[in-house]
Amino acid sequence: MDKDSQRQERETSATSPLLYAGYVGMDVHKNSIAVAVAWDGREKPKFFDTIENTPQAVASMVGRLNDIASPLLFCYEASPCGFALYKTLTAMDAVCQVVVPPRHMRIKTDPRDALRLAGMLRAGELTSVWIPDQEQEAIRDLCRCRADFRAQGQNVRQQLNAFVLRHGHHWPSRKKRWTRKHFEWLEAIRFAFEAQNQVRDEYVAAVRLSDSRVLAVDRKLRDLVAQWSWAPAVYGLMALRGFDHLSSITLLSELGDISRFESPTRLMGYLGLVPSVYSSGEKRRTGGVTQAGNQHARRVLVESAWSYRFPARQTAYLTEKAEEVQASAHAQAVAWKAQQRLCERYQKLLQSGKSQKVVCVAVARELTGFVWDIVCHEMSRCNRVEEQTSPC
């Protein structure tokens, strides 16, 4: 059994409250970790110590706790500190869960948070998050880097437009921006003072630099996807209308192993694309979508859903895209089925009086089901081939 399988087996067994002598809750910060322990039984959780957030201090803390009782189950909330502490603990053969942050109390301190985590972990009231492997995390970080560069470029564009508008210049709204002619127009503007010309040049240079950085990351992602273990799923998703290399890689890097969701409905709920519900007695009221879960993956699906506002058809672009990546026959069949259903669904909801944004989110929710189907089929097929012959 490989290390990943052993890790998954330990994390699966962590759901049983009878296997551990103690349950350790950790409130993690950049420089410190507050540690509390709920020993097996009915005693109240006890605060243990506040330690430095360093591998040496963590190892010492684990050793001191193991001297008291073992085995132990550790947990901490998902936070900007990432999975570094998780990796440190698993390297020591400790069992650790990264959990969804519970609702905060009105009185909040680090020791209270650690005590509450320990108590809820012992009671089995915490939900653990999926931990990506190193390859998955690397692809995800590169996708988020690209998104950050794109956002920085949009900010610079807005700042440049605001600068020239303040001085009485504006590009005609009917013409497309950021083309060669638009840049030539910007560079041809002359201001009364040289300092203002310098400001314009710096903004234009920043826009060009942002574009070049985004293109460089796009090329890197295309090169990496061919070597990625999830490449068959990426190519399968590209058969769908509204999906290209970038959207497919981003979705899979954020969601990871989609087969862990037993049904498309579970995946829809994880992405926050299901309506919120308030029910009390005979009253039941539904609201907007919950917007829970991964916002990067949800954004990709909503953006892709906009392409279904047009009638369903097998265009030359879609055919060439599927042939270029050699998408499987199953993926192409599901993609066509998705077109037929979602394009009709979009128009039906729009004619019923729903706003375009509401309709698009509803289409994104149903699109999630087709994504789940393609990814699960492609990865199961790849696993079968891997077992019979060589790695997929």
Buried (B, 14 or more C-beta within 10 A) or exposed (E): EEEEEEBEEBBEEBEEEEEBBBBBBBBBBEEBBBBBBBBBEEEEBEBBBBBEBEBEBBBBBBEEBBEEEEEBBBBBBBEEBEBEBBEBBBEBEBBBBBBEBBEEEEEEEBBBBBBBBBBBBBEEEBEBBEBBEEBBBBBBEBBBBBBEBBEBBEEBBEEBBEBBEEEEBEBEEEEEBBEEEBBEBBEEEEBEEEEBBEBBEEBBEBBBBBBEBBEEBBEEBEEBBEEBBBBBBBBBBBBBBBBEBBBBBBBBBBBBBBBEBEEBBEBBBBBBBBEEEEEEEEEEEEEEBBEBBBEBBBBBBBBBBBBBBEEBEEEEEBEEBBEEBEBBEBBBEBBBEBBEBBBEBBBEBBEEEBEEEBBBBBBBBBBBBBBBBBBBBBBEBBEEEEEEEEEB
